[in-house]
């Protein structure tokens, strides 16, 4: 499932026999969603990040703090961000069409961020998405119609 925010996820989990295994939501340093992560963990739902690199927004690939942390480990800012989410227990789905970036995206398991580095990255949180407004019924309806078309090939 995707984009089940805390109240919706709680409502679902309290009213079904089979708890969802994964909840795919926007998770990156600029929208960290700590409360949503805690809620998912309380129900045993694995958080999965779509857009873990903030769709390239906020200068994430050249951010001075992320770049500085990366230098310490011989990693890119993107690798630092992916490792940050992984260390938070988040399954990540980074998007790339470039083979060398795909290889970099998987090369995050040979280092660990310190507690201070984790906190420094989390401090970038804006507390809201700047990619999509999940509270806008029009955007939600558009996504649902788009998913129906994707799955069935028919316009709803």
N, C-alpha and C positions, 0 to 999 in steps of 0.2 A: 504494500500500500504506500501511498505517498501523501505528504503534506498534511498529516494528521497532527494538528497542534495539541498541546496538553489536554485541554478540556474535551476535545473531540475524541482523542485517543482514550482518555479515561472513560468516557461514556461508552465507547465501543467495547473496551476490555471488561467493563463491569457488566456487560449485557450479552456476551457471547460465551460459548463453551470452548472455542479454540481461539486462543490469543494469537494475533498476527506475529510472525517471526521477525519482520523487518518493517521499519517505517523510514521511507526515503524523504528527507527534508533538506532544505538549504542550510548548510553548515560550513562556515569559513570564519576566519578571524574577525571579519566585519559584521558578522551575524552569527555569534557563537551559540546562542540558544541553550544556555546552561540549564535553565528550568525545564525545557523540553527534554534534554538529555536525562536529567534526573527522573522525570516522569516516565520516559521510555524504560529506563533501567528498572524502575520500581515494578513494572509489569513484565519484565523479562523480554522486552522488544529491543532488537538490535537497531541502533540508529545508523542510517546510511546516508552519506552526504552526496547530494547532487550539487553541482557547482562548487566543489571544495576549493577551487581556485578563484572564487568570486567572479567567474566569467571574465577574468582579466581586469576587473574594475579596481579602482583605488590604487593603481600603480603597484599591485600586489607583486609583480615580478621584479620590480626595482625598488621596493620599499627599503629604506636605509636600515631599519632595525632587523628586518627579515634577512636582508643581504648580509649584514654583519654577523648574525647568528650562523648563517650558512657558511660563511668563510671559516668559522671555527671548526666546522666538520667537513669542509671541502664539498659543500652542497649548495644548490641554488636556493633562492627564496621560495620557489615553488616546492622543492623537496622539503624544506623546513615546514611549510604550511601543511603539506600532506602528512608529515610525521606528527605534527601537532594534533591533527584530528585523529590519527591512528592511536596515539598515546591516550587520547580521551576515550578510547573504546569505540570509535566511529569507523564503520566500514566506508571506504572512499571509492568514488567512481570519477577519476579525473578524465577529462575529455581531451584528446589530441588526435590529429591526423598525421603527425610527424613521428616517424619511428624513433628518432633520437630522443624526443620528449617522452614517448611511451617508455623507453628504456630508463630514462631518468625518473619517471614517475614510480616505477617499481623499485628503484634503487634507494629505498628509504629505511631499510631494516638493519643497517650496520651502524646506527648511531641512535642515541636517545637524548632528548632535550632535558635540560635541568628543570627543576621546579620553578626557578626564577625565569627561565626562558619561556616556559609554558604560561606563566602569569603575564609576562610582558606581551606575548602574542595575544592572549585573551583580553588585554586592556584595549585592543583595537576595536572591540565590539561597539557597534553603533546602537545596538538594541532593536534594530529593525532591518528589514530587507530593503535594499535599493535595486533589486532585480525585478521583483514582482510583489504586488500587494495582494496577499492571500485573503485579506478581509474584504476585497472588492467583489461583490457577487457577479459582476460582469466578467471579470477575469476568471473566476472559478467556473462559470458556465461555459466560457470559451474553451477552457482547458478540458472540461468534461466532453464537450462536443468534439473537440479535436481528438481526444482519446478514443471516443466511439468510432470516429472516422478511421483512425489508425488501426484499430482492432478489426473493424468490420468492412472497411472500404466503402461504407455508405454514410451519406450525410444524415445526421439525426434530425 
